[in-house]
Amino acid sequence: MSIKKKFLKSKPVCKVTFKLDKKVVPQAEKVYLVGDFNNWDKQAVPMKSLKSGGFTTTLDLESGREYQFRYLVNGESWIDEPEADKYAETPFEDVKNSVVVV
């Protein structure tokens, strides 16, 4: 799992690439990136399947902000990002959202 950031000089945008390795989601058929950048829509950002068995997607996010997110695997399991910049409390017991700061 990883997050890579590329800040653009021409506009206040950061290209953020989210990647999940196959070992983290070995049984995954579909993975979605869900967060406040898409109003927590469970199907708005499907991740692309890689030949290696992992998944990836890249988003253009406005710089100077923090975004909460999680990964949704096969429409039923939620996964956290261990390399997140930080974590945010949620109203759900024992659940924290991953946060990326751009």
C-alpha positions as CSV (number, residue, x, y, z in Angstrom):
1,M,0.0,0.0,0.0
2,S,1.3,3.4,-0.8
3,I,0.4,7.0,-1.5
4,K,2.5,9.1,-3.9
5,K,2.1,12.9,-4.3
6,K,3.1,15.1,-7.2
7,F,2.4,18.8,-6.7
8,L,1.8,20.8,-9.9
9,K,3.5,24.1,-10.4
10,S,1.0,25.4,-12.8
11,K,-2.1,25.2,-10.5
12,P,-3.0,24.5,-6.9
13,V,-3.5,20.8,-7.5
14,C,-1.7,17.6,-6.3
15,K,-1.8,14.4,-8.3
16,V,-2.2,11.7,-5.6
17,T,-1.7,8.1,-6.6
18,F,-3.2,5.4,-4.3
19,K,-1.9,1.9,-4.6
20,L,-2.8,-1.4,-3.0
21,D,-0.6,-4.5,-3.3
22,K,-2.0,-7.9,-4.0
23,K,-0.8,-9.3,-0.7
24,V,-3.1,-6.8,1.1
25,V,-6.2,-7.6,-1.1
26,P,-5.5,-11.2,-2.4
27,Q,-9.2,-12.0,-3.0
28,A,-10.2,-8.6,-4.4
29,E,-12.1,-8.5,-7.6
30,K,-13.0,-4.8,-7.3
31,V,-11.7,-2.0,-5.1
32,Y,-13.0,1.5,-4.8
33,L,-11.4,4.6,-3.3
34,V,-14.1,6.2,-1.1
35,G,-13.7,9.5,0.7
36,D,-14.8,13.1,1.4
37,F,-13.4,14.1,-2.1
38,N,-16.3,12.1,-3.7
39,N,-18.9,12.5,-0.9
40,W,-18.3,9.0,0.3
41,D,-19.8,7.5,-2.9
42,K,-19.0,3.8,-2.8
43,Q,-18.7,3.5,-6.6
44,A,-17.4,6.9,-7.7
45,V,-13.7,6.0,-7.9
46,P,-13.0,2.5,-9.0
47,M,-9.4,1.5,-8.8
48,K,-7.7,0.0,-11.8
49,S,-6.6,-3.6,-11.5
50,L,-2.9,-4.2,-12.1
51,K,-1.2,-7.2,-13.8
52,S,0.5,-7.8,-10.4
53,G,-2.9,-8.3,-8.8
54,G,-2.9,-5.0,-7.0
55,F,-5.0,-1.9,-7.6
56,T,-4.3,1.8,-8.3
57,T,-5.9,5.1,-9.1
58,T,-4.7,8.7,-9.3
59,L,-6.8,11.7,-8.3
60,D,-6.2,15.5,-8.7
61,L,-6.8,16.9,-5.3
62,E,-6.8,20.6,-4.3
63,S,-3.6,21.6,-2.5
64,G,-3.7,22.9,1.0
65,R,-6.3,20.6,2.2
66,E,-6.8,17.3,4.1
67,Y,-8.9,14.5,2.7
68,Q,-10.3,11.5,4.7
69,F,-10.7,8.2,2.8
70,R,-10.8,4.4,3.0
71,Y,-10.7,1.5,0.5
72,L,-13.8,-0.6,-0.1
73,V,-13.0,-4.1,-1.3
74,N,-15.6,-6.2,-3.2
75,G,-18.3,-3.9,-1.9
76,E,-18.1,-5.3,1.7
77,S,-14.7,-4.9,3.4
78,W,-13.1,-1.6,4.4
79,I,-9.3,-1.3,4.5
80,D,-7.2,1.5,6.0
81,E,-4.1,3.0,4.5
82,P,-1.1,2.2,6.8
83,E,1.0,4.9,5.1
84,A,-1.7,7.6,5.6
85,D,-0.4,11.0,6.7
86,K,-2.7,10.7,9.8
87,Y,-6.0,9.2,11.0
88,A,-9.3,10.8,11.9
89,E,-11.9,9.7,14.4
90,T,-15.3,8.6,13.0
91,P,-18.7,8.1,14.7
92,F,-18.2,4.4,14.4
93,E,-16.7,2.5,17.3
94,D,-13.1,1.3,16.6
95,V,-13.1,2.8,13.1
96,K,-10.7,5.6,11.9
97,N,-10.5,7.1,8.5
98,S,-7.1,7.4,6.7
99,V,-6.1,11.0,5.9
100,V,-4.0,12.4,3.1
101,V,-2.6,15.9,3.5
102,V,-1.9,17.8,0.2
